[in-house]
Amino acid sequence: MSVGPVPKHIAGVSNFIDERIGAGNFLKRNLRKIFPDHWSFLLGEVALYSFVILLLTGTFLTFFFRPSMGDVVYNGSYQPLQGVTMSEAYASSLNISFDVRGGLLMRQMHHWAALLFIAGLMVHALRVFFTGAYRKPRELNWLIGVLLFTLALFEGLTGYSLPDDLLSGAGLRITQGVILSLPVVGTWLSFFLFGGEYPGADVISRFYSIHILLIPGILLALITAHLILMWVQKHTQMPGKDRTNANVVGAPFYPAFMAKSGAYFMFTFGVIALLGTAAQINPIWLFGPYTPSDISAGSQPDFYMGFLEGSLRLMPAWEINLFGTAGGTLPLNVLIPALVPLGIIITGMALYPFVERWVTGDNREHHVVDRPRNNPHRTSIGMTAITFYGLLWLMGANDEIAAFFQVSLNVTTYVGRVLIIVGPILAYLITYRICLGLQRIDAATIDHGVETGVIKRLPDGEYIEVHAPPNKGIEALIRDKKPVPIIAGTDGGTPDGDGDGVPSEKMRHPLGRLRAKMSKAYGGEKIALTDGHGEDQEKHAAVGPGEDDTSSPAR
């Protein structure tokens, strides 16, 4: 869409650069690129800015951290641990916290930024999923986002283990148990990672290299690719007045979007700095150095790994002895919790755009996103995944729940095992009904108008409430609703049929029939909108304001 003439401050810079490196047209075009303006689009920027802060604070910490498991005797400023033998990694972490100027602030900002980075990725992914922004042509960007989320979990795990305190060591022990549970290769991987028998002497140095070089480099490359694809394909926009797949309604990148993003970065930085200053996190000096023989009660991982803790606690003690005991033991009580829950979520996220396209037969490009209520099955599936993840996360603290509410730990475990099956099913059914209810409210708004709270009495004595037509913005938002596509064999209007409802030959085999049934259930119009000229609306509109002196506000 047209954005008007190029401002002088842009044209001047563009001409200066164009005369020297020939990039003026590129700058003129891209600095005036239009970005839509909606608060939900800022969720991804939270993750981006948190990642930048992670890089800055992490660089500071690398100057003082010693990634070694060699033993030293602590003689720093923290009196309760003086004279205690510990690893160099733990001693340097204490030194950063108590003896390096600004070190504790940087440590805590780094930790808070890590939590906010992963939380931002999660919320951004939910926004993309619930609005259908992953559809063509953005499937590749969605896969990059899924890979970013997966790598962020491993980045958090490696960073969490570096201080070598008792809490992180307990998490590292769980990691080693998960590795050992892998059939055939588990023992070899454990010896390779730890440099011998657990805990070995190499894991901190190897995690350090992974944490500051390997994964951040991949993350930086993926984030760059993600932003480039978003820039080239243009940003999705929310439905509403004058918004179509052929235009973008918003403000130019420079100066409006750039100024807003700069302010938002400073706001994110300020929040993380405030949290690092006033909210204590990971006080490693209270936990003490890690030794394999020690353990603490009530230990909890960071929130993003809580689902793994919960799945381990809920899983029954199942195992398989291969060929008796000679063939080895397959510990399902570790292997299933470690691989299945995260595998279901990550694999489901990666495959969903392609499965949905296969079910609906929708190969169109989408640049205007959906309201979640207008695709009730997709929204219900998303809430099912959230419930599944949330229950696992909650059960990761079942010992704390049992202690606080004075109930049996076994009871919390058995209840959790039931809820992990029943909860997602109930979440699906409840969400689906809520979406249909919201669609009915939209249909009623179009058909009858908006409630005004004014009661009128008709000449025949009947009392009615006066409804006003919705404003153009709300009406455009509601009317932008489009039915979820259905493949041929159910409505006959797609290339998979002849246009008369007769499915093509490839839809007549068992898989094709299954696809048609799934498409009919998933797609279609659930609650249709009318033309907005219902009988009730005409009667209500016939009595205008001031036509009856007996009006009174509704109570």
ROVO-147191 format. One line per field, with one value per residue (C-alpha): x, y, z; residue in one letter; chain. Coordinates in steps of 0.25 Angstrom, whole numbers, always signed. Example, Ala and Ser with C-alpha at 12.3 -4.5 7.8 and 13.67 -1.06 7.14 Angstrom:
c1 c(+49, +55)
c2 c(-18, -4)
c3 c(+31, +29)
res c(a, s)
chain c(A, A)
***
This chain:
c1 c(+0, +5, +12, +13, +26, +40, +43, +55, +63, +62, +64, +77, +83, +79, +85, +98, +99, +94, +105, +116, +111, +98, +89, +80, +68, +69, +69, +57, +49, +51, +52, +37, +33, +19, +18, +4, +1, -5, +0, +1, +12, +21, +21, +32, +40, +41, +48, +57, +61, +63, +73, +81, +81, +86, +97, +102, +101, +107, +119, +122, +121, +131, +142, +141, +135, +145, +139, +147, +143, +157, +156, +160, +158, +149, +155, +146, +137, +125, +129, +120, +127, +141, +151, +141, +146, +139, +140, +147, +134, +126, +137, +137, +122, +123, +134, +125, +114, +122, +135, +133, +127, +113, +115, +103, +94, +99, +97, +83, +80, +85, +76, +64, +67, +68, +54, +48, +54, +48, +35, +35, +37, +25, +15, +20, +18, +4, +0, +5, -2, -16, -17, -12, +0, +8, +0, +5, +15, +21, +22, +37, +38, +29, +39, +50, +42, +40, +55, +58, +49, +56, +70, +66, +62, +76, +83, +76, +79, +94, +95, +87, +98, +110, +111, +112, +104, +96, +83, +89, +96, +83, +78, +90, +89, +75, +81, +91, +80, +72, +84, +87, +72, +75, +76, +89, +96, +92, +105, +114, +108, +109, +124, +126, +119, +124, +138, +137, +129, +119, +121, +135, +144, +139, +124, +125, +136, +128, +115, +122, +126, +112, +106, +114, +118, +110, +96, +97, +103, +92, +81, +87, +87, +72, +67, +74, +67, +54, +55, +59, +47, +38, +43, +42, +29, +23, +17, +3, -8, -20, -34, -42, -46, -38, -29, -27, -17, -13, -9, -3, -9, +1, +12, +26, +38, +45, +42, +30, +33, +47, +44, +34, +43, +54, +45, +41, +55, +58, +45, +49, +63, +58, +49, +60, +69, +59, +57, +72, +73, +61, +56, +67, +68, +77, +85, +95, +103, +91, +91, +106, +116, +111, +115, +108, +105, +97, +83, +73, +58, +48, +58, +51, +57, +54, +40, +43, +48, +37, +29, +41, +41, +26, +26, +37, +29, +16, +21, +19, +32, +31, +43, +46, +57, +62, +64, +64, +75, +86, +80, +80, +68, +60, +55, +42, +40, +51, +51, +36, +36, +49, +45, +30, +24, +34, +34, +18, +18, +30, +27, +12, +16, +25, +15, +3, +3, +5, -6, -16, -13, -15, -28, -34, -28, -25, -13, -16, -7, -11, -6, -18, -19, -31, -38, -36, -51, -53, -45, -50, -43, -30, -32, -37, -24, -16, -22, -21, -6, -5, -13, -4, +8, +3, -1, +12, +19, +9, +12, +27, +24, +15, +24, +22, +7, +6, +14, +6, -8, -5, -9, -2, +9, +3, -10, -5, +3, -10, -18, -8, -8, -23, -23, -12, -22, -35, -30, -26, -40, -48, -39, -43, -58, -59, -51, -59, -72, -66, -62, -76, -82, -73, -77, -92, -89, -83, -95, -104, -96, -98, -112, -118, -107, -101, -108, -110, -116, -128, -142, -153, -168, -175, -189, -195, -189, -177, -164, -151, -137, -132, -120, -110, -103, -88, -78, -71, -58, -65, -74, -62, -55, -67, -70, -56, -59, -57, -61, -50, -48, -53, -47, -56, -65, -72, -75, -70, -63, -49, -39, -40, -54, -62, -70, -82, -79, -73, -59, -48, -42, -31, -41, -49, -39, -39, -29, -36, -49, -43, -37, -51, -57, -46, -48, -63, -61, -50, -55, -67, -76, -80, -88, -92, -94, -106, -108, -111, -126, -133, -147, -143, -133, -144, -154, -143, -138, -153, -153, -143, -138, -148, -161, -166, -165, -165, -151, -142, -128, -127, -123)
c2 c(+0, +14, +21, +35, +42, +38, +47, +56, +50, +36, +41, +49, +37, +28, +37, +38, +23, +21, +30, +21, +7, +7, +3, +15, +9, -3, +6, +15, +2, -5, +7, +10, -4, -5, -13, -16, -10, -20, -23, -38, -36, -31, -44, -49, -37, -40, -53, -45, -35, -45, -52, -39, -37, -51, -49, -36, -42, -55, -48, -41, -54, -61, -52, -57, -72, -83, -96, -106, -117, -117, -116, -103, -99, -86, -74, -63, -53, -63, -67, -79, -86, -82, -94, -103, -112, -109, -109, -97, -95, -93, -84, -75, -74, -70, -60, -54, -53, -46, -41, -36, -22, -23, -38, -43, -33, -39, -53, -50, -42, -54, -64, -55, -52, -67, -70, -58, -63, -77, -71, -61, -72, -80, -69, -65, -79, -80, -67, -72, -85, -80, -70, -79, -71, -83, -86, -84, -78, -78, -93, -92, -80, -88, -100, -90, -86, -100, -103, -90, -94, -108, -102, -92, -103, -110, -96, -94, -108, -106, -92, -97, -107, -99, -93, -107, -105, -115, -112, -111, -124, -131, -127, -132, -145, -147, -143, -154, -164, -161, -163, -176, -181, -180, -194, -199, -185, -179, -184, -179, -166, -164, -168, -158, -146, -148, -153, -166, -170, -160, -149, -150, -137, -132, -129, -114, -111, -118, -112, -98, -100, -104, -93, -81, -85, -96, -94, -79, -79, -88, -79, -66, -72, -77, -64, -57, -66, -65, -50, -50, -59, -50, -38, -44, -51, -39, -39, -45, -36, -37, -37, -24, -12, -11, -23, -33, -43, -33, -21, -18, -7, -1, +8, +9, +3, +16, +24, +19, +4, +6, +16, +7, -5, +3, +7, -7, -12, -2, -6, -21, -17, -9, -20, -31, -21, -18, -33, -35, -24, -27, -42, -52, -64, -76, -73, -83, -80, -86, -99, -102, -109, -122, -135, -148, -153, -141, -137, -126, -127, -119, -116, -111, -108, -95, -95, -99, -113, -115, -124, -134, -134, -136, -147, -155, -154, -158, -170, -184, -192, -200, -207, -218, -228, -233, -248, -249, -240, -244, -235, -223, -215, -205, -194, -190, -181, -172, -174, -171, -158, -153, -155, -156, -143, -134, -143, -142, -126, -123, -133, -129, -114, -118, -126, -118, -108, -120, -129, -118, -115, -129, -130, -117, -117, -102, -98, -83, -73, -66, -52, -49, -58, -64, -61, -73, -75, -76, -89, -97, -110, -104, -95, -107, -115, -104, -104, -119, -117, -106, -114, -126, -118, -110, -123, -129, -116, -115, -130, -126, -120, -131, -132, -117, -118, -130, -123, -110, -116, -127, -138, -151, -151, -164, -157, -146, -156, -164, -152, -146, -159, -158, -143, -145, -154, -147, -132, -131, -137, -128, -116, -120, -121, -109, -100, -105, -101, -87, -85, -88, -79, -68, -70, -69, -56, -51, -56, -49, -36, -36, -40, -32, -21, -17, -16, -2, -4, +5, -1, +3, +1, -2, +4, -10, -10, -19, -16, -18, -14, -5, -10, -1, -6, -9, +0, -2, -7, -18, -22, -23, -32, -41, -42, -45, -59, -70, -84, -94, -101, -115, -124, -131, -141, -133, -120, -122, -109, -112, -118, -132, -134, -131, -119, -126, -133, -146, -149, -152, -166, -163, -160, -173, -182, -184, -173, -164, -167, -165, -151, -147, -151, -143, -131, -131, -131, -121, -111, -105, -93, -96, -84, -76, -61, -55, -42, -34, -31, -41, -38, -35, -24, -18, -17, -12, -1, +3, +9, +20, +28, +39, +32, +27, +35, +22, +18, +14, +9, -6, -11)
c3 c(+0, -2, +10, +4, -1, +5, +17, +15, +26, +19, +5, +10, +16, +4, -6, +2, +3, -12, -17, -10, -10, -18, -7, -7, -13, -4, +8, +3, +0, +14, +23, +19, +20, +27, +40, +46, +59, +69, +84, +81, +71, +82, +89, +80, +82, +97, +93, +83, +93, +105, +96, +93, +108, +110, +100, +107, +121, +117, +111, +124, +132, +123, +128, +142, +141, +141, +135, +142, +152, +158, +174, +181, +195, +196, +203, +197, +204, +207, +222, +223, +212, +215, +216, +208, +197, +184, +169, +162, +155, +168, +174, +162, +163, +177, +173, +163, +173, +184, +180, +165, +165, +159, +157, +165, +157, +144, +149, +153, +140, +132, +139, +138, +124, +121, +128, +120, +107, +108, +113, +102, +92, +98, +97, +84, +78, +85, +78, +64, +67, +72, +60, +49, +46, +43, +30, +16, +13, +27, +30, +29, +39, +48, +47, +51, +63, +68, +66, +74, +85, +86, +86, +96, +106, +104, +105, +118, +123, +120, +126, +139, +141, +140, +155, +160, +172, +179, +172, +158, +161, +165, +151, +145, +151, +146, +132, +134, +138, +125, +116, +123, +120, +105, +100, +94, +93, +107, +114, +103, +103, +118, +118, +106, +112, +127, +123, +130, +142, +147, +151, +144, +141, +128, +128, +133, +122, +111, +115, +116, +101, +97, +105, +100, +86, +80, +83, +84, +70, +64, +72, +66, +52, +53, +59, +47, +37, +45, +44, +29, +25, +33, +26, +12, +14, +21, +35, +37, +42, +50, +43, +43, +34, +21, +24, +13, +8, -2, +7, +20, +30, +40, +42, +34, +40, +41, +49, +56, +57, +60, +71, +77, +77, +83, +94, +96, +97, +108, +115, +114, +119, +130, +135, +135, +142, +153, +155, +155, +166, +175, +172, +177, +168, +169, +182, +180, +193, +200, +193, +195, +185, +178, +183, +178, +192, +196, +193, +197, +200, +192, +180, +167, +153, +146, +140, +126, +131, +141, +132, +131, +147, +147, +137, +144, +157, +151, +143, +149, +152, +139, +133, +123, +125, +112, +111, +126, +132, +122, +111, +120, +126, +119, +129, +124, +136, +132, +117, +114, +123, +117, +102, +101, +106, +100, +87, +86, +88, +79, +68, +68, +67, +55, +48, +50, +39, +29, +35, +36, +21, +18, +25, +20, +6, +8, -1, -1, +4, +18, +22, +31, +43, +49, +62, +71, +73, +58, +57, +70, +67, +66, +78, +86, +81, +86, +100, +101, +99, +109, +119, +117, +119, +131, +138, +137, +141, +153, +157, +157, +171, +176, +189, +192, +189, +198, +209, +208, +207, +217, +208, +205, +194, +188, +187, +179, +170, +167, +165, +155, +147, +146, +142, +132, +124, +127, +128, +113, +109, +118, +113, +98, +101, +109, +99, +88, +94, +98, +84, +79, +89, +85, +71, +75, +82, +69, +61, +71, +70, +55, +55, +66, +69, +82, +95, +99, +113, +109, +111, +102, +103, +90, +87, +90, +104, +101, +107, +99, +100, +89, +81, +73, +61, +64, +60, +47, +53, +61, +50, +40, +50, +52, +37, +34, +39, +28, +28, +31, +17, +14, +4, -7, -3, +8, +0, -14, -16, -16, -27, -20, -26, -38, -32, -30, -17, -23, -18, -28, -29, -19, -9, -10, -3, +12, +15, +6, +13, +26, +21, +17, +30, +38, +28, +30, +46, +46, +35, +31, +37, +51, +54, +41, +41, +36, +27, +40, +36, +46, +50, +64, +60, +51, +62, +72, +61, +59, +72, +72, +84, +89, +83, +96, +109, +118, +115, +126, +127, +129, +143)
res c(m, s, v, g, p, v, p, k, h, i, a, g, v, s, n, f, i, d, e, r, i, g, a, g, n, f, l, k, r, n, l, r, k, i, f, p, d, h, w, s, f, l, l, g, e, v, a, l, y, s, f, v, i, l, l, l, t, g, t, f, l, t, f, f, f, r, p, s, m, g, d, v, v, y, n, g, s, y, q, p, l, q, g, v, t, m, s, e, a, y, a, s, s, l, n, i, s, f, d, v, r, g, g, l, l, m, r, q, m, h, h, w, a, a, l, l, f, i, a, g, l, m, v, h, a, l, r, v, f, f, t, g, a, y, r, k, p, r, e, l, n, w, l, i, g, v, l, l, f, t, l, a, l, f, e, g, l, t, g, y, s, l, p, d, d, l, l, s, g, a, g, l, r, i, t, q, g, v, i, l, s, l, p, v, v, g, t, w, l, s, f, f, l, f, g, g, e, y, p, g, a, d, v, i, s, r, f, y, s, i, h, i, l, l, i, p, g, i, l, l, a, l, i, t, a, h, l, i, l, m, w, v, q, k, h, t, q, m, p, g, k, d, r, t, n, a, n, v, v, g, a, p, f, y, p, a, f, m, a, k, s, g, a, y, f, m, f, t, f, g, v, i, a, l, l, g, t, a, a, q, i, n, p, i, w, l, f, g, p, y, t, p, s, d, i, s, a, g, s, q, p, d, f, y, m, g, f, l, e, g, s, l, r, l, m, p, a, w, e, i, n, l, f, g, t, a, g, g, t, l, p, l, n, v, l, i, p, a, l, v, p, l, g, i, i, i, t, g, m, a, l, y, p, f, v, e, r, w, v, t, g, d, n, r, e, h, h, v, v, d, r, p, r, n, n, p, h, r, t, s, i, g, m, t, a, i, t, f, y, g, l, l, w, l, m, g, a, n, d, e, i, a, a, f, f, q, v, s, l, n, v, t, t, y, v, g, r, v, l, i, i, v, g, p, i, l, a, y, l, i, t, y, r, i, c, l, g, l, q, r, i, d, a, a, t, i, d, h, g, v, e, t, g, v, i, k, r, l, p, d, g, e, y, i, e, v, h, a, p, p, n, k, g, i, e, a, l, i, r, d, k, k, p, v, p, i, i, a, g, t, d, g, g, t, p, d, g, d, g, d, g, v, p, s, e, k, m, r, h, p, l, g, r, l, r, a, k, m, s, k, a, y, g, g, e, k, i, a, l, t, d, g, h, g, e, d, q, e, k, h, a, a, v, g, p, g, e, d, d, t, s, s, p, a, r)
chain c(A, A, A, A, A, A, A, A, A, A, A, A, A, A, A, A, A, A, A, A, A, A, A, A, A, A, A, A, A, A, A, A, A, A, A, A, A, A, A, A, A, A, A, A, A, A, A, A, A, A, A, A, A, A, A, A, A, A, A, A, A, A, A, A, A, A, A, A, A, A, A, A, A, A, A, A, A, A, A, A, A, A, A, A, A, A, A, A, A, A, A, A, A, A, A, A, A, A, A, A, A, A, A, A, A, A, A, A, A, A, A, A, A, A, A, A, A, A, A, A, A, A, A, A, A, A, A, A, A, A, A, A, A, A, A, A, A, A, A, A, A, A, A, A, A, A, A, A, A, A, A, A, A, A, A, A, A, A, A, A, A, A, A, A, A, A, A, A, A, A, A, A, A, A, A, A, A, A, A, A, A, A, A, A, A, A, A, A, A, A, A, A, A, A, A, A, A, A, A, A, A, A, A, A, A, A, A, A, A, A, A, A, A, A, A, A, A, A, A, A, A, A, A, A, A, A, A, A, A, A, A, A, A, A, A, A, A, A, A, A, A, A, A, A, A, A, A, A, A, A, A, A, A, A, A, A, A, A, A, A, A, A, A, A, A, A, A, A, A, A, A, A, A, A, A, A, A, A, A, A, A, A, A, A, A, A, A, A, A, A, A, A, A, A, A, A, A, A, A, A, A, A, A, A, A, A, A, A, A, A, A, A, A, A, A, A, A, A, A, A, A, A, A, A, A, A, A, A, A, A, A, A, A, A, A, A, A, A, A, A, A, A, A, A, A, A, A, A, A, A, A, A, A, A, A, A, A, A, A, A, A, A, A, A, A, A, A, A, A, A, A, A, A, A, A, A, A, A, A, A, A, A, A, A, A, A, A, A, A, A, A, A, A, A, A, A, A, A, A, A, A, A, A, A, A, A, A, A, A, A, A, A, A, A, A, A, A, A, A, A, A, A, A, A, A, A, A, A, A, A, A, A, A, A, A, A, A, A, A, A, A, A, A, A, A, A, A, A, A, A, A, A, A, A, A, A, A, A, A, A, A, A, A, A, A, A, A, A, A, A, A, A, A, A, A, A, A, A, A, A, A, A, A, A, A, A, A, A, A, A, A, A, A, A, A, A, A, A, A, A, A, A, A, A, A, A, A, A, A, A, A, A, A, A, A, A, A, A, A, A, A, A, A, A, A, A, A, A, A, A, A, A, A, A, A, A, A, A, A, A, A, A, A, A, A, A, A, A, A, A, A, A, A, A, A)
***
